[in-house]
Amino acid sequence: MTELTGGSALPQERRVVTAIPGPKSLELQARRTATVAGGVGSVLPVFTTRAGGGVIEDVDGNSLIDFGSGIAVTSVGASAEAVVRRASAQLANFTHTCFMVTPYEGYVEVCERLAELTPGDHAKKSALFNSGAEAVENAVKIARAYTKRQAVVVFDHGYHGRTNLTMALTAKNMPYKHGFGPFAPEVYRVPVAYGYRWPTGPENCGPEAAAQAIDQITKQVGAENVAAIIIEPVLGEGGFIEPAKGFLPAIVKFANDNGIVFVADEIQSGFCRTGQWFACEDEGVVPDLITTAKGIAGGMPLAAVTGRAEIMDSAHAGGLGGTYGGNPVACAAALGAIETMRELDLNAKAKRIEEVMKARLAVMQEKFPVIGDIRGRGAMIAIELVKDPETKAPAPEAAGALAKACHAEGLLVLTCGTYGNVLRFLPPLVIGEDLLNEGLDIIEAALGRL
Ligand SMILES: *Cc1c(COP(=O)(O)O)cnc(C)c1O
């Protein structure tokens, strides 16, 4: 049993005392391999004992700098005081009633916070779920009920989850879809404004990509058949692609003009991650529906669909829900996480992380031509690695080798991207600046050895 001390007690330092993974982790990994299904992977098989602030401690006594936040989840840290306090109190009162059986205030309060924090000052309502994929599935149900149409439009490089419908919505075959079909019908994929790889250059990319996407929708699907257009305002798993300027507003206008529900999937980019409550605020986009999860509840499983009241209310009573959706402990954790984001002004922290990271990565790019592109916003920053800056041929081996080198030094980093050649940095927003710089030192040294 691990001693429960809370994250604040964790020394905020990197400490590497064994090989990574160490002997105890290797022992646990052998037990894991014997009983855990092989399809469930781990980026780095070090077994965690405690995590908080900007560090993860393992069973061998190592302390890793965390540039992953459990995939953009623990933005407030993995044991934030307000999350632990509120969730613990709720845990002692009751763990579950099922909101669809007897409701409780925490659920309502989370929906009130979502109405305040999400873009737009129209009347809003929310429904709560357990996972991001479930939120996206429900956004589609709601959009179809509202429009009485069936088609759903998604984008190249998009990621929306691992359930049957969200696999269909997701672009990348391996590992998310391969061998798992057949997939849900009435899903159509169109181009996205990927500035770095746009043939006529990033300046032209936004309007050109929007025109192509809209042309494909009108010619191949028919705007009047489309229930929803779903997009990540910063594409996460696809490689931290920020759609080039002008793209999102053009797609929103097309959706509005044609009675299509515009859904912003902010599951990865939401809740202060990009230096705004939601990434779509940067271009003044007001989505009809917004899906949230990951950063919402300091690590507890919670997800939401929030949107225009008249759209949210279009599903019949009993048509939405789920046994665990909006679990009271998860709701209490969410209220603690949101309180922490406000009190510590984590939007400002995310902007500061961007400033530090981008300045240092720009210096590295001068020295190391393998860095083809530096992009992202706030504490959602990535480098795209290429074999040659002219051809931009993807270098997934370099990304893998770099991640491995960082792991060995006690820095947890993740890769992503359609071509597997993007190294992404998602530190907890509460990470100390010294740890942030130490992590960047490790990346720089690893690049030098590559
Ligand atoms: C992670 C993610 C999902 C899926 O969330 P789960 O909780 O893993 O089901 C959906 N959309 C985006 C943008 C994500 O990053």
The ligand as an SDF file (V2000), in Angstrom:
LIG
                    3D

 15 15  0  0  0  0  0  0  0  0999 V2000
   -8.7750   11.9690  -25.6880 C   0  0  0  0  0  0  0  0  0  0  0  0
   -9.6980   12.5400  -26.6590 C   0  0  0  0  0  0  0  0  0  0  0  0
  -10.9660   11.9810  -26.8990 C   0  0  0  0  0  0  0  0  0  0  0  0
  -11.4180   10.7000  -26.2290 C   0  0  0  0  0  0  0  0  0  0  0  0
  -11.4770   10.8100  -24.8380 O   0  0  0  0  0  0  0  0  0  0  0  0
  -11.5100    9.4780  -23.9370 P   0  0  0  0  0  0  0  0  0  0  0  0
  -11.7650   10.0010  -22.5570 O   0  0  0  0  0  0  0  0  0  0  0  0
  -10.2010    8.8170  -24.0990 O   0  0  0  0  0  0  0  0  0  0  0  0
  -12.6290    8.6590  -24.4650 O   0  0  0  0  0  0  0  0  0  0  0  0
  -11.8050   12.6150  -27.7870 C   0  0  0  0  0  0  0  0  0  0  0  0
  -11.4400   13.7480  -28.4110 N   0  0  0  0  0  0  0  0  0  0  0  0
  -10.2420   14.3150  -28.1970 C   0  0  0  0  0  0  0  0  0  0  0  0
   -9.9100   15.5830  -28.9000 C   0  0  0  0  0  0  0  0  0  0  0  0
   -9.3230   13.7290  -27.3370 C   0  0  0  0  0  0  0  0  0  0  0  0
   -8.1200   14.2830  -27.1570 O   0  0  0  0  0  0  0  0  0  0  0  0
  1  2  1  0
  2  3  1  0
  2 14  2  0
  3  4  1  0
  3 10  2  0
  4  5  1  0
  5  6  1  0
  6  7  2  0
  6  8  1  0
  6  9  1  0
 10 11  1  0
 11 12  2  0
 12 13  1  0
 12 14  1  0
 14 15  1  0
M  END
$$$$
